[in-house]
Amino acid sequence: PLFLDLFLPNVLWPPWMLEGLAVYMETQFTSGGRGRSTEYEMVLRSAVAEKVFNTPAFVTLDQVNGDIPYYPIGDTRYQFGYHLMNSVSQQVVEAGHSAGKETLGLLSFQSASQVPFFLNTSLHNLVKKDWFLIWSEWVAQTRTRIEKDLEKIRSQPGTPMKLLTESSRTRSNDVAGVAVSRDGRWLAYTMTSSDQRSGLYLLDLQTQRHRRLSDKLLGVGMQFTPDSQVLIYSEFNDLDQYVGFSDLKAYDLLGDFSYSLSDRLRARDPDLSPDGKWVVFTKAELSRVGLARAPLIRHKKHGQYEYGLGKAEVLVMPPFYERITHPKFSLDGKKIFYAFHPAGKSEESIFEFDLETRQENVVFRDGHYNRYPVVDAQGQLYFVSNKTGVDNLYRYRGKLQSPEMVTNVMTGVRLPCFAAAPSGAESVKTVYLSSFSTAGWDLTEMELKPHPRTTELNSAAAKIAPPPAPPLSQDSVPKTPNRVYQAEDYSSYPSLIPRGIIPVGSIDSRGIAIGVQTAGFDSLDLHRYTLGASYSTQIQSGNFYGLYSNRTLGPDLTLSASDLASVTGVSATTTDFNRTTSVSGGISYPIVQTYSEWLPSLNFNLGRTQAYQVGHSSKPVLTGSSPLVASADAGLSFSNQEVSHLAVTSEGGRYSQVAARYYFLPDTPVWKFFMHDIEYIRLGRHTILAPSIAAEWTTTQSSMFPWANALLQGRSTSVVANSLSGDGLNYLGLRGYPNTTYFGSFVVRPALDFKIPLARIFGGFGLTRLFFSNLYAIGFAESPWIWGWGGGPVVMPAAGSGLRLSSAVFYIPVTFGVEYHYGFNRALGGRPDLFVNLLVSGLSF
């Protein structure tokens, strides 16, 4: 009852157990479960082949317990959680127990009634083993099994490859989509890396220089125009808070700019006809993806030529839950090849659409995954198939012959494209594609040379055994009759009960603070609320806050109320603090683009501030009070900050905010203004310099209502978690001057912050819920200036440095910090300040 439905049974399982069980059930009850996929096997096979299996250079058990920035990145908990769950079930079956498939259900049932942090107890009750032993046994069995697979693969001649991008343990790549220009000069590709978010890249094949052209999210198909000057591609764009579309774009290589070809078309993965007059692409509709094409029209705009799309025509739209992918024109432009995935079957087949007869036909279907069709310079059709258990490239030889296996790799390939055959070398075919290693997918070049018939690759000899997945269990699926449910109006109330009650608190030499927090939201997240209360023994006073938000009308509407105390000064015998009571309401509406956001907001506030002083053994004494004052504010913020998997802070872009507040004071109304701008500049890989400037100014100072003034506020030494003051309309944060608050008419604070990673840890201790990520150093220098009551300016310079260690404690992001700040103006409270700080992200409800 204490935690309500925040902590449901087994919700405190580590993510690898939760997601591993989900993948196991998906695999047991569907023929297309990820546990049967060639991708999961490919990841293991690459690790064994590279001799890094079960080492920190790949994945160890403690790394499964946290988030690692290296391949397979966010899928680590899914893949290896599944392997562990499947291993438990397989061992029970191999021991001769018929209840093997029910073991994981019993594991879930038993652990739901036990102390959740002791993961081995319920497992030992079922199989007399702990997770460490399960892991070590799975590692040994998997290594033996995979080595046999590698032996079969190596029984056939391997295909030489040349890596054009090269991943490593410090830089994982994911190359998805390749196109080569008709003149053989350019190679375009999409890549996401652990160092940078997804982008469009260009490789000059003459100089071997790579260049990042722009950000690009999703979309793998692309093609150059016949003159090799423009690249046609697709990307996904966020257009609203909850709305996004995939559309076609063009990149002009001569002008070095991109522009849109479609608007909300839901188009993806284009290819061009040989004459450059038509674009073919996939088009999504409700719960299905079809095939479409449109004329590509060149026109003059603003003195230069650009392309545009004519009216789009849907060629094939399959039934619900089926999809068409990766369309490619034939060499003569009369046919379109594509891959087709039917609903309810674990397979993909190669189809063609005849533009003259308007008919679609099956080209090749064998029950495996046959994908990524591509045509070479001679018009021959190729595709990637997992026929042998490994994704290799095959050449189609007509309906009377089996496709010819033309590559033999140990891991897998995808998304091939052929270069134009050079004069005099028609027998050698150059293919560009993505190839896999433990560090991800790299851009790769292969030369396919013709082999005599006697040395043709034998796909049957290279075929490996399927993975040890659970048997497909159709009889376990409950047979329920078809039922008709009546539509009812949505009601948010049943799901609005609190999600949990969370104890919070802190302790230091001056006392303790203890409290609780609860929160909740409805099923559609239209309503959301947070409530909290606490009590501090240092100031012998309590705090309360509440927040409610509603987005049923589109914009976010918020109501809040709080009664909060903050320490303003500490002496040997007394503590000064302010108590601020406020009620506010606001409206905001984020204007979202893929990597940026504008956020306008309006708020109305009603509040007052009272000053108190409390001795060590006395009750708080009221020393001053402002009247109850109403205010209204308007603000606008902009953010386009860039992060990466290995980032310790934002690594590009900026965050800017401007705001104004009007106080309805009883004597003289007051305007208060605020601005803040911070830019992130890369000095090296993940070493970031962040210059910033913040300012507050007010038209009239007020001794009765402190918050109407421009304020500088130092950190509170009575707080351990999140003790550093933030920036906003109420006040600006001040470093090096702890437990101080300064009032003025104008405050400006230029600052320079620096962050550099020192060590990449990304590991923990076995199955403990403590996972360490990055150790990094910080440094800063700032010089706030404050004017007030006709005097000034007063300068309050400060500098400091520290170490921070980012981690997850019970999967809650926590950054441990040891910092030293020094305020140079000793007359105004500046002093050496060595402290431990915890930066704790709030629980996500």
TIFI-800073 format. One record per residue (C-alpha): x negated, y, z; residue in one letter. Coordinates in steps of 0.05 Angstrom, whole numbers, plus 5000, padded with zeros to 4 digits. Layout:
N
XYZa/...
END
This chain:
845
500050005000p/494250485014l/491750494942f/498650374909l/497650194836d/490950544828l/487649904854f/491749354824l/489548634835p/482748534802n/482349264778v/475749284817l/472848734775w/466948994736p/468749194664p/465048604635w/469748124672m/476048504653l/474148594580e/470847914575g/477347584598l/481248004547a/476747784489v/477147064513y/484747074513m/484747424445e/480346864418t/484346304449q/491046534422f/489146834354t/485046554296s/481847234287g/479247334358g/472447664365r/469647044399g/469946694331r/466847264292s/460247244256t/458447914287e/457947654358y/453547084334e/449347564292m/447747974354v/445247354392l/441547074331r/437747714321s/435547724394a/433047014392v/429547124325a/426047744352e/424347384417k/427747904461v/433647494483f/435147594558n/429848134566t/430448874582p/428849004509a/435648704492f/440848554546v/440148254616t/445548104667l/444748754705d/445349144640q/451948804625v/454349134689n/453449844663g/453450284601d/447150234558i/445750694499p/442750164455y/446149674408y/451349394419p/452550014462i/459850054486g/461249344461d/456249034508t/461248904563r/466148594513y/461148134479q/457247884539f/463347884585g/466647424535y/460546964532h/460546904608l/467946764613m/467746274555n/461745924587s/465645814652v/471545524614s/467045094570q/463444794630q/470044584662v/472244244597v/465543904587e/466143634658a/472343264637g/477643694671h/483843814629s/485144474665a/479144814631g/483445314594k/486945494659e/480545614697t/480146344682l/487346444703g/485846104769l/479646544776l/483847164766s/489146914815f/484346734870q/480047364866s/486347794869a/487147604943s/479747654962q/474948214978v/473848494908p/466448654914f/464147934924f/464647674854l/461546994866n/466446754920t/472346584876s/467846314821l/464345854869h/471045594894n/472645364823l/466145134792v/461245104851k/456645604816k/455446344819d/454946834761w/447346834762f/447246094749l/452646154696i/448546684661w/442046294664s/445445654638e/448746044582w/442146364563v/438645684559a/444345354520q/444945944473t/437545984458r/437445234441t/443645294397r/441345924361i/434345644347e/437745064311k/441745564270d/435445944253l/432045304231e/437645174181k/437445884155i/429945854147r/430645204107s/432445654048q/427946204019p/428846854057g/430347494021t/424848034028p/427348704051m/424649404059k/427349824116l/428650554096l/430750734166t/427750364224e/431150264291s/427550134356s/429350054429r/428650814437t/432850964376r/438650524355s/441750654286n/448450484255d/448250594180v/455150494151a/456050664078g/451050774022v/451351083952a/445851173901v/446051723848s/446451543775r/439651873761d/436351443815g/433952043854r/438552063914w/441051573966l/446751814010a/448851454073y/452751544138t/448951424203m/450151464277t/444151404323s/442851404397s/439552084387d/445052434348q/452452384331r/454952114265s/452752494204g/451952494129l/444752384106y/440952434041l/434552054023l/430152313966d/427751663935l/421852023903q/419052343965t/422151864016q/424552454057r/431052394097h/435453004107r/441653074151r/446853444110l/452653524159s/456853204214d/461152634188k/465852204228l/468051524200l/468951334127g/463950874092v/465550904018g/462351453976m/459951593905q/456152103865f/458952453804t/455952243737p/451252853737d/448652653807s/449953353833q/456153233877v/457652693928l/464852483939i/466252174008y/471352134063s/471252334136e/476052354195f/478053024224n/481653204287d/486853724269l/490553764336d/490153514407q/493552864386y/493252884310v/487752684262g/487252514188f/482152204142s/481052614079d/476652654018l/470953164014k/465553363965a/458353563979y/454854003928d/447453833929l/445454443888l/449254933930g/448154553995d/455354614019f/461454174028s/468854284016y/475353904023s/478753543965l/485053344003s/489153554062d/492453044109r/492452524053l/490251954099r/485251764045a/478751384057r/472751064023d/472951353952p/469651103889d/469051453821l/470551173752s/464451123707p/466651743668d/467752133733g/475052303716k/478451883770w/477751763844v/480251123874v/481151063950f/485150724004t/491251074031k/494350924099a/501750924111e/505850674169l/502350044195s/499049874128r/493550104080v/494350114005g/490650293941l/491350963908a/487851393856r/487852123834a/484752513776p/478352893794l/478853583764i/473054073757r/474654813760h/471255473772k/472255793840k/468856433865h/463956413807g/461755693815q/464455013796y/468054583846e/472253953843y/479453853863g/484353273864l/490453203820g/496752863842k/495352223880a/498451583854e/499550963898v/497650343858l/498749793910v/502049843978m/502049174014p/507148954066p/506849174139f/500549004178y/496448844116e/490749264088r/486449394027i/479249624037t/473049843998h/475649953927p/470649963870k/471450093795f/469149593744s/463649803697l/468549963641d/473250333689g/479249893670k/479649503735k/479149643809i/476249113855f/477849123929y/478248683992a/485048484018f/486648264089h/493347904098p/497347944163a/496747344209g/490747034175k/483447054194s/480747184124e/479547704070e/479747593995s/477247963934i/482848233889f/482948653826e/487949153799f/488449193723d/489749923705l/492249723635e/497249183656t/498649493725r/497948803756q/493948573815e/490547893814n/486547463862v/479247433842v/476547003897f/479646693959r/476846134001d/479346264072g/473046624094h/471647374101y/469847614032n/468748364034r/465248974006y/465948843931p/460849203888v/458949213814v/451749233789d/449049613729a/450749033682q/457948993707g/457248363749q/461448313812l/458348183880y/461148153950f/459147984021v/461747324050s/461046964117n/461746294082k/455446014116t/456746334183g/452146914164v/454247524124d/450347474059n/451047763989l/454247323935y/455047393860r/461747223828y/460946743770r/468146673746g/473846233768k/470545583745l/464245643787q/462945773860s/459946453877p/452346453878e/448946623944m/443647143926v/440947353994t/438946944054n/438047354118v/437647144190m/442447664217t/447347974168g/448448504114v/454148964095r/456449514048l/451849393988p/450949853928c/446649753865f/441850233833a/441950343759a/437349843725a/430950193702p/428850123630s/425049493617g/426649183685a/433748943674e/431948273705s/430448593773v/436348883810k/435349373867t/440849363920v/441549823979y/445449604040l/445649574116s/441849014150s/442248834224f/437148774280s/437848804355t/437149564351a/442949644302g/444249714228w/438750004184d/438650264113l/435249724073t/432749614002e/432548923970m/430248693902e/434248123873l/430047733824k/432947183781p/431146483803h/430745853760p/436645403770r/432444913810t/430845423864t/437745723872e/439645843944l/443645263973n/449245564014s/451344884040a/444344754068a/444245444102a/451045364134k/450745404210i/455645124261a/461445564285p/460645884353p/463045504415p/469545884419a/475645624458p/480245194415p/486045564385l/491845444433s/498545534397q/502245074445d/500545534503s/504246124472v/511146184504p/516746054456k/521746614467t/528046714425p/528747344384n/532047874425r/535048544405v/533449114452y/537849734454q/534250394447a/534550824509e/532451534523d/525551574554y/525351694629s/518851894663s/521051794734y/519751054746p/512451134727s/511251784765l/509951464832i/502951624859p/497451204829r/493451174893g/491151504956i/483651634957i/479751815020p/474552365009v/469552695056g/462652935072s/458052995132i/452153425150d/448753725212s/454254245221r/460153765221g/464453315180i/469953415128a/475052875115i/481252845072g/485452465022v/487452564950q/493052264908t/494952334836a/499652054784g/502352104713f/508051814673d/507551284619s/506951784561l/502452264600d/507552824593l/507252964668h/501052954712r/499753164783y/494353174837t/495253294912l/489853344965g/488553545037a/482453565082s/479953815149y/473054095167s/470354065238t/465254605222q/470455145213i/476054775250q/480754875192s/484454485139g/485054535064n/490754375017f/491554384942y/496554134890g/496854144815l/502353954766y/501953974689s/507153854636n/506253804560r/513253594537t/513954244497l/507154204464g/502854694503p/500154494571d/504154824627l/501154804696t/503354994767l/498654984826s/498455174899a/492555174946s/490255395015d/482655335014l/476955555060a/469855705037s/463855865081v/460956565069t/455656605123g/452356185177v/448556435239s/445756085300a/452356175338t/457856305287t/460356115219t/464056605174d/469056355123f/474556615078n/481256285070r/484656395003t/491956224995t/494656224924s/500255994878v/499356014803s/502555814738g/499455774669g/500155584597i/494655364549s/494155034481y/487754734455p/486254854382i/482154244365v/477554084308q/473253464303t/467353734342y/469854394369s/475554694409e/478655374420w/482655424484l/487156044495p/490556084562s/495256534603l/496156494678n/499956844733f/497356824805n/499857034873l/495057004931g/491357314989r/484657235025t/483457245100q/476657285133a/475156865195y/469456765244q/468756135287v/463755965341g/461255265357h/466255185414s/471655685397s/477555705350k/477356125285p/478556865296v/481757285241l/477057865224t/480458145163g/486058035114s/488158265045s/495358375026p/499157864984l/497158064914v/499757844846a/495257784785s/495557564713a/489957324669d/488557144598a/482656754573g/479556454511l/474055934509s/470255614452f/466154974454s/462354594401n/457254254445q/453753644417e/451753034457v/448652354441s/447951674475h/441151874503l/442952584522a/442052834593v/445853474577t/449053804516s/443953804460e/446654314412g/452154824401g/454755294454r/460155424505y/463156124507s/468656414550q/471857094558v/477557264606a/481057854637a/485357914700r/490058464722y/491258544797y/497758854818f/494659174880l/499159614924p/494660224920d/490960204854t/491859664801p/485259334781v/482659024717w/477358484724k/473458194666f/469157574657f/464657304603m/459956714598h/455856444541d/450855874541i/447155594481e/443554924478y/436954914439i/433054284423r/425654344437l/424353604423g/428052954428r/432953074485h/428753644515t/433554224519i/432754964533l/439255304552a/439256074554p/445656364583s/448757014605i/454757124650a/457957764674a/463758024715e/466058734722w/472059084753t/475159764742t/476059904817t/472959584877q/477559354934s/475659245006s/482558945021m/482458414968f/475458124958p/477057694897w/478658324857a/471358514860n/465558244819a/462657684861l/456357284867l/457056664910q/451456214934g/452055474946r/455155225010s/450354835054t/456254505088s/457854115025v/453653544997v/457753364936a/458253894881n/455354434927s/453154894871l/458155454856s/461055474786g/462756064742d/469556374729g/474056974740l/473556894816n/465956914821y/459256744789l/454756224819g/448356454853l/442256014863r/436856114916g/441556494963y/445455965001p/451556125043n/451956835016t/457257224979t/456057914948y/461358404925f/460458934872g/463559294813s/459058984760f/455058344760v/450758064704v/446657424708r/441857234653p/438956544662a/434556034629l/435455294644d/430954714622f/432153964623k/427553404601i/428452644608p/422952294647l/425051564648a/430351144614r/432650624665i/439450354643f/439549784692g/441849584760g/441049044811f/444448394791g/451848454800l/451849054846t/456249644828r/450250114825l/447550264755f/442050764740f/441551124674s/436751714666n/431652044711l/430552754687y/427353404709a/430854074712i/428254784718g/431355474718f/429856204725a/435256734733e/435757464752s/442757694773p/443958444777w/449558734818i/452259444822w/457159644876g/460260224914w/456260734876g/449560404889g/444959944852g/442959594813p/440659064862v/436458504832v/436857804861m/431857374821p/431156644834a/427656034805a/427555304819g/426554594796s/428653894814g/429653174796l/436252864779r/438152134771l/444551984733s/448151354754s/454751014764a/457050804833v/462950334829f/463550584757y/464451304781i/459251774749p/454752044804v/448352444794t/443552444852f/439253064856g/433553344898v/432654074882e/428554664906y/431255364895h/427655994916y/431056684921g/425757234916f/429857794947n/428857605020r/432558235044a/439057985013l/438657275038g/433856974987g/429856405017r/426955725001p/432655224993d/430854484989l/437054054987f/440053404963v/445953484917n/450952984890l/454553154826l/460752714827v/465652674770s/472852604792g/476651954785l/480351914719s/487751794731f/
END
